[in-house]
Structure formats: C-alpha cells, structure tokens
Amino acid sequence: MRPLWAIRGEAVLNAPDIRRSAAIAGVADAAIAAIAGAVRLLLSILLVLLFVPGYATVPPAPRLKAQGRMTVRRVPLDARDPARRRVGRLTYLGGVALSSADPAFGGFSSLTVTGDRFTLLGDGGSFVAFRMGADWRIGDLRFGVLPDGPGTGWNKADRDSESMALDPASGRIWVGFEDSNALWRYAPGFAQAEARARPQAMRKWPLAGGPESFVRLRDGRFVVIGETARWPHDHARAALLFAGDPTAVTTPLFRFSYAPPAGYDPSDAAELPDGDLLVLNRRFALPYDFTAILTIVPRAEIAPGKTVRGTPIARFAAPLIHDNFEGVAVTREGDDTIVWMASDDNQSVLERSLLLKFRLDPDKQKAPPRN
C-alpha cells in the first residue's frame, strides 16, 4: 500500500496535468452527449415511422358523398354503325355511360341487378344504388360507402372491393377484397358488416390477383375465381367452390381451376338460368386498349381438382364498344336471358363507366332439350 502522504503529494505536483485532463474529458463528454442526443432523435423518428400508421402521412382516399347526381348518356354498340345490334350470341338492347361531378365516382368493379334495382360497387369501397326502367331513366339514386372492411379504409387498397355476390331472397351481400384476399358479408343495403373470413385456401393468392370473380349460385353455393392467382404447378386461374356461406370457417369447399382465353384474365362471373357459369374476361394491351370476351362454363364440368374452359360467345373489340369491363350480371325478362355488363373507368379520362344490356340468344349449335 502506498503512503497517504505520497498520494496527496502526487496530487499537488500533478495538478496542472489533472486540470488539463479534466478539460479534455469535459469536451469528450459534451461530444458524447451530442452524439447520444442525435441517436435518440433518430430512434424517435424511426419509432414514429414504425408505429404510427402509414395513413398519418398519406391523404385519405376519396369517398362518395351521401348525396350526389349522376348523368346518364346513351351509347351505341358500334359508333360507326349505330344500327348494329349483334355481337356473337348477344343482341344489344342499349346502354349508357354514367358520370358524376363527385371525384370519387366510378371505378365500378362489380354489379348486382334485381328487377329494376341496380348496385354498382367501386374498387375503393364506394357504391352507387339506383332504380332504372326500360326508358333508362334513373330514380332513387343513392351514393354510399361500405361501413366496414379490411384495414382502416384510409387507403384505397384497404377497401379494394373487386367482386360482389347477392342473395336476392335475404338481400345480404358478399364482397371480395382483392388486396387482402378476404370475403365479407353485409346486411341488406350494406347497412352493416355481419361476418368476414380470409379462407386458408386463398391466403397465398397474389395481393393484386385475388377474388376478382364472386358469384352466389341459386342453390346457395358460391364460386370464387382469382384474377391471376394460380394453384401450384397450374397455369390456369385458381378457383374455389364453397358449399355454403364462405364467411363461415366450417363451410366445406373444393378447389378447381378456370382457364380463360389466351392473354385474358377473368374479371367477374354470373350464373345463367340453366346453372352454367357466364364468365367475363378482359385484356389490356399497349398503348392503351381493352378488349373483353364472354365465355360459358358448363356447370357439370366444375368438379374438385378439375380445370374448366369456357366457350366464347362474344368478343368486345374495336370497332365495337370496348372498355375495362369488370362486372357482369344475369337477369330474366319473360323468356329472355338478359346480360348486363359494367366497366371500371379507374377515374381516368381514357376510360368510361359503362352499363350495357344484352339479350343472350339461343345456341343454334346446341340441340334443344327433348320433351
């Protein structure tokens, strides 16, 4: 042990060096404190970016106002030949271009038709409901927004509502959300959300290629077809048939595949009176051109693990009216089968919101049923 006097004497003799070391240490401490403050500030910013929702720095997606107006303008099947009425097995009964001053109007990806009641659902969670008679006049117009859905609804991707199925008896509506691969059920008129599900079979479908086609069959079953989704080792489109309500986790289902026409993607489907499936297929080509093909898939061919192909019945391309057709519905008028088609304008000046009406004519190559 060193003597106490030696320690005290050393402190006195080395006082200048001690003061100099303290000054250097003070500068170092200040520098360390400044660096620590900068690090804390950086961490705070990173924590804000990590935990504060993305919608805090992004403007909200536009939503339709509750009250609005809609303009209806008649359109021909062929602008070069206004008298033309035929396209494949369809006879053109008329159509309209829909527009509104509301900036959220349009983007219609699916439709339902019951009697003279129409509902068009946009791909951002907004909908337009109205009545329309044979004179193409609009009544009981209502603009609305889905009351709930995947995500917060702040971004358009949260409510990417691409498909819709209706139970005409109960009025309940099922909606397919493409970006989340989810299926939701709503009370009549979209009054409230009742149930939701993300079926395990759809979990790995592409976020931008999920349930684009959704139809409720009259026997209570449901068919869902992915826009670009594929089952492993399969080039056709992934599809599911649910034995009942697809929002119930216990509902049995089976997988099958749908092969669209080459170069096309399925965008909607509807059930025909005989139970066959009418599938709408669309294609986009540069520089900026859409075409569409309607196909019929025999109901009897839909089976577990099977790939089904539809028979083309009509093609929409220049000089005929053509656009980004994403919605199809089937109704009856007497003995006639009526096909309705709607287009998604993507809120672009290069596209239109069209609502077209056709009669499906009998297949002359198909033998009539025996009595």
C-alpha positions in Angstrom: 0.0 0.0 0.0 1.4 3.5 -0.9 1.7 6.0 2.0 -1.1 8.6 2.2 1.4 11.5 2.0 2.7 10.1 -1.3 -0.8 10.2 -2.8 -1.5 13.7 -1.5 1.9 15.0 -2.7 1.4 13.4 -6.2 -2.0 15.2 -6.5 -0.4 18.5 -5.7 2.6 18.0 -8.0 0.4 16.8 -10.9 -2.4 19.4 -10.5 -1.8 21.1 -14.0 -2.0 17.7 -15.7 -5.1 16.8 -13.9 -6.9 20.1 -14.8 -5.8 19.6 -18.5 -7.2 16.0 -18.5 -10.4 17.2 -16.9 -10.9 19.8 -19.6 -10.3 17.2 -22.3 -12.7 14.9 -20.6 -15.3 17.6 -20.5 -15.1 18.2 -24.2 -15.3 14.5 -24.8 -18.4 14.2 -22.6 -20.0 17.1 -24.4 -19.3 15.4 -27.8 -20.7 12.1 -26.5 -23.8 13.8 -25.2 -24.4 15.5 -28.5 -24.0 12.2 -30.3 -26.3 10.5 -27.9 -28.9 13.2 -28.4 -28.7 12.7 -32.2 -29.1 9.0 -31.8 -32.1 9.4 -29.5 -33.7 11.8 -32.1 -33.0 9.3 -34.9 -34.5 6.5 -32.9 -37.6 8.6 -32.1 -38.1 9.3 -35.8 -37.7 5.6 -36.6 -40.2 4.6 -33.9 -42.7 7.1 -35.2 -42.4 5.7 -38.7 -42.6 2.2 -37.4 -45.6 2.5 -35.1 -47.6 5.4 -36.4 -50.0 4.2 -39.2 -49.0 5.0 -42.7 -52.2 6.8 -43.3 -51.0 9.6 -40.9 -48.8 11.0 -43.7 -51.0 10.0 -46.7 -54.2 11.8 -47.7 -57.3 9.8 -47.4 -58.8 8.0 -50.4 -61.8 9.9 -51.9 -65.2 8.7 -50.8 -68.6 9.3 -52.4 -70.7 11.9 -50.8 -74.1 10.7 -49.5 -76.0 13.0 -51.8 -74.9 13.3 -55.4 -76.0 13.4 -59.0 -75.4 11.1 -61.9 -75.6 11.8 -65.6 -76.8 9.2 -68.0 -75.9 9.3 -71.7 -77.0 6.6 -74.2 -74.2 4.9 -76.2 -74.3 2.7 -79.3 -72.8 -0.7 -79.7 -70.8 0.5 -82.8 -70.2 4.2 -83.2 -69.5 3.7 -86.9 -72.7 1.8 -87.4 -75.3 2.9 -84.8 -77.9 0.4 -86.2 -75.7 -2.6 -85.4 -77.1 -4.9 -82.7 -75.3 -8.2 -82.9 -72.1 -9.3 -81.2 -71.6 -13.1 -81.1 -74.6 -14.7 -79.3 -75.7 -11.3 -77.9 -78.2 -8.8 -79.1 -77.6 -5.3 -77.9 -80.6 -3.8 -76.1 -79.0 -0.5 -75.2 -76.5 1.0 -72.9 -75.4 4.2 -71.1 -72.3 6.0 -70.0 -72.5 7.1 -66.3 -70.8 10.1 -64.9 -70.8 12.4 -61.9 -69.1 15.6 -60.7 -68.1 13.7 -57.5 -64.4 12.9 -57.8 -64.9 9.5 -56.1 -67.4 8.4 -58.7 -66.5 5.4 -60.9 -64.1 2.5 -60.6 -67.0 0.1 -60.7 -65.7 -3.5 -60.5 -69.0 -5.4 -59.9 -72.7 -5.1 -60.1 -75.9 -6.7 -59.0 -79.3 -6.4 -60.6 -82.7 -7.4 -59.1 -85.7 -6.3 -61.0 -85.1 -2.6 -61.7 -82.7 -2.2 -58.8 -79.0 -1.8 -59.6 -76.0 -1.6 -57.3 -72.5 -0.8 -58.7 -69.6 -1.4 -56.3 -66.4 0.5 -56.8 -62.9 -0.8 -56.1 -62.4 1.7 -53.3 -65.3 0.7 -51.1 -67.8 3.2 -52.6 -71.1 2.1 -54.2 -74.0 3.6 -56.2 -77.5 2.2 -55.9 -80.5 3.3 -58.1 -83.6 2.2 -60.0 -83.6 2.2 -63.7 -86.6 1.4 -66.0 -86.8 0.5 -69.7 -86.6 4.2 -70.5 -83.1 4.3 -68.9 -84.2 7.0 -66.5 -82.6 6.9 -63.0 -84.6 7.0 -59.8 -83.9 6.6 -56.1 -80.3 7.4 -56.5 -78.1 6.7 -53.5 -74.3 7.1 -53.1 -72.7 5.2 -50.2 -69.5 3.8 -48.7 -69.0 0.3 -47.2 -69.5 0.7 -43.4 -66.5 -1.6 -42.6 -63.9 -3.8 -44.3 -60.3 -4.8 -44.3 -57.8 -2.2 -42.9 -58.7 1.3 -41.8 -60.3 2.3 -45.1 -58.0 5.3 -45.2 -56.1 4.0 -48.3 -57.9 2.7 -51.4 -56.0 -0.6 -51.1 -57.7 -1.2 -47.8 -61.1 -1.4 -49.4 -60.1 -2.9 -52.8 -63.6 -4.3 -53.3 -63.4 -6.1 -56.6 -66.3 -8.5 -56.6 -69.8 -8.9 -55.2 -72.4 -11.6 -54.7 -76.1 -11.2 -53.8 -78.7 -13.4 -52.1 -81.9 -11.9 -53.6 -84.1 -13.6 -51.0 -82.4 -12.2 -47.9 -80.8 -9.1 -49.5 -77.4 -10.0 -48.0 -74.3 -9.1 -50.0 -70.9 -10.7 -50.0 -67.9 -8.7 -51.2 -64.5 -10.0 -52.3 -61.5 -7.8 -51.3 -58.6 -8.4 -53.7 -55.6 -6.9 -51.8 -56.4 -8.8 -48.6 -57.8 -12.0 -50.2 -60.8 -11.6 -47.8 -64.5 -12.2 -48.1 -67.0 -10.1 -46.1 -70.8 -10.4 -45.7 -73.0 -7.3 -45.3 -76.6 -6.8 -44.3 -79.0 -5.6 -47.0 -78.1 -2.3 -48.5 -74.6 -2.5 -46.9 -76.2 -1.4 -43.6 -73.5 -3.1 -41.6 -70.9 -5.8 -41.8 -72.0 -9.2 -40.4 -69.1 -11.6 -41.0 -65.7 -11.9 -42.6 -63.1 -14.5 -43.4 -59.7 -15.0 -45.0 -60.1 -18.6 -46.3 -56.9 -20.6 -45.8 -57.1 -21.7 -49.5 -56.8 -18.0 -50.6 -54.0 -16.9 -48.2 -51.2 -17.3 -50.8 -53.1 -15.7 -53.7 -51.3 -12.6 -55.1 -52.4 -9.4 -53.3 -53.4 -7.9 -56.7 -54.8 -11.1 -58.2 -57.3 -12.4 -55.7 -61.1 -12.8 -55.7 -61.9 -10.8 -58.8 -65.0 -13.0 -59.6 -67.6 -13.9 -57.0 -71.0 -15.4 -57.6 -73.7 -16.9 -55.4 -75.4 -19.8 -57.1 -79.1 -20.3 -56.7 -78.6 -23.4 -54.6 -76.7 -21.4 -52.0 -73.2 -22.3 -53.1 -70.6 -19.8 -54.0 -67.8 -19.7 -56.7 -64.7 -17.5 -56.4 -62.2 -17.1 -59.2 -58.8 -15.4 -58.7 -57.8 -12.8 -61.3 -54.2 -14.0 -61.6 -54.0 -16.5 -58.7 -52.8 -20.0 -59.6 -52.6 -23.2 -57.8 -49.0 -24.7 -57.6 -47.9 -26.2 -60.9 -51.0 -25.0 -62.7 -51.2 -22.3 -65.3 -55.0 -21.8 -65.1 -56.6 -19.5 -62.6 -57.2 -20.7 -59.1 -60.9 -21.1 -58.2 -63.0 -22.3 -55.2 -66.5 -23.6 -54.8 -68.0 -23.2 -51.3 -70.8 -25.4 -50.2 -72.4 -22.5 -48.4 -71.6 -19.1 -46.8 -67.9 -18.6 -47.5 -67.5 -16.3 -44.4 -68.2 -19.3 -42.2 -64.9 -21.1 -41.4 -66.7 -24.5 -41.2 -68.1 -24.3 -44.8 -66.8 -27.1 -46.9 -65.1 -26.2 -50.2 -63.1 -27.6 -53.0 -60.5 -26.3 -55.4 -60.7 -26.3 -59.2 -59.2 -24.1 -62.0 -60.5 -21.9 -64.7 -58.6 -21.5 -68.0 -59.5 -18.1 -69.6 -59.0 -17.3 -73.2 -55.3 -16.9 -74.0 -54.0 -13.5 -72.9 -57.1 -12.7 -70.8 -57.9 -12.6 -67.1 -61.3 -13.4 -65.5 -62.9 -10.2 -64.1 -66.4 -11.4 -63.0 -68.9 -14.2 -63.3 -72.7 -14.8 -63.0 -75.0 -17.8 -63.1 -77.1 -18.5 -66.1 -80.7 -19.8 -65.8 -79.6 -23.3 -66.7 -77.0 -23.3 -64.0 -74.0 -22.8 -66.3 -71.4 -20.1 -65.4 -71.0 -16.9 -67.5 -67.5 -15.6 -67.1 -66.3 -12.1 -68.2 -62.7 -12.0 -69.3 -60.7 -8.8 -70.1 -57.3 -8.0 -71.5 -55.2 -4.8 -71.5 -52.8 -4.1 -74.3 -50.5 -1.2 -75.0 -50.6 1.6 -75.8 -54.0 1.8 -74.1 -56.6 -0.7 -75.2 -59.0 -3.0 -73.5 -60.9 -6.0 -75.0 -63.3 -8.4 -73.4 -64.6 -12.0 -74.1 -67.6 -13.6 -72.5 -67.4 -17.4 -72.0 -69.8 -20.0 -70.8 -68.6 -22.8 -68.5 -70.9 -25.8 -68.2 -71.9 -26.3 -64.6 -71.5 -30.0 -64.8 -67.8 -29.7 -65.6 -66.9 -27.9 -62.3 -65.5 -30.6 -60.0 -62.7 -30.9 -57.4 -59.3 -30.6 -59.0 -60.6 -30.2 -62.5 -59.6 -27.4 -64.9 -62.6 -26.0 -66.8 -62.6 -24.0 -70.0 -65.4 -21.7 -71.2 -66.8 -21.5 -74.7 -66.5 -17.9 -76.1 -69.9 -16.4 -77.0 -69.0 -12.7 -77.6 -65.9 -10.5 -78.1 -65.7 -6.8 -77.5 -63.1 -5.0 -79.5 -62.9 -2.1 -82.0 -65.0 -1.0 -83.8 -67.5 -2.3 -81.2 -67.7 -0.6 -77.8 -64.9 -1.8 -75.6 -63.5 -0.7 -72.2 -62.3 -2.1 -68.9 -65.2 -4.4 -68.3 -65.2 -5.8 -64.8 -68.8 -6.5 -63.9 -71.4 -8.9 -65.2 -74.9 -9.8 -64.0 -77.7 -12.0 -65.4 -81.5 -11.4 -65.1 -84.7 -12.6 -66.8 -87.3 -10.7 -68.7 -90.1 -13.1 -69.6 -88.4 -16.0 -71.5 -85.3 -13.9 -72.3 -82.0 -14.1 -70.6 -80.5 -10.7 -70.0 -76.8 -10.0 -69.6 -75.6 -6.8 -68.0 -72.0 -5.6 -68.2 -70.3 -2.7 -66.4 -66.9 -1.1 -66.8 -64.3 0.3 -64.4 -63.1 3.7 -65.5 -60.3 3.8 -62.9 -61.2 7.5 -62.6 -59.3 8.0 -65.8 -60.3 10.3 -68.7 -59.3 7.5 -71.1 -62.0 5.1 -69.8 -65.7 5.3 -69.1 -68.2 3.9 -66.6 -70.5 1.9 -69.0 -73.6 -0.1 -68.2 -74.7 -2.2 -71.2 -77.7 -4.5 -71.7 -77.9 -7.6 -74.0 -80.1 -10.5 -74.7 -78.4 -13.9 -74.8 -79.7 -15.7 -77.8 -80.0 -19.5 -78.0 -77.1 -21.6 -79.1 -78.0 -22.8 -82.6 -75.4 -25.5 -82.4 -76.9 -26.9 -79.2 -79.7 -29.4 -79.6 -83.0 -28.4 -78.0 -84.0 -30.4 -74.9 -86.2 -33.4 -75.5 -89.7 -33.3 -74.1 
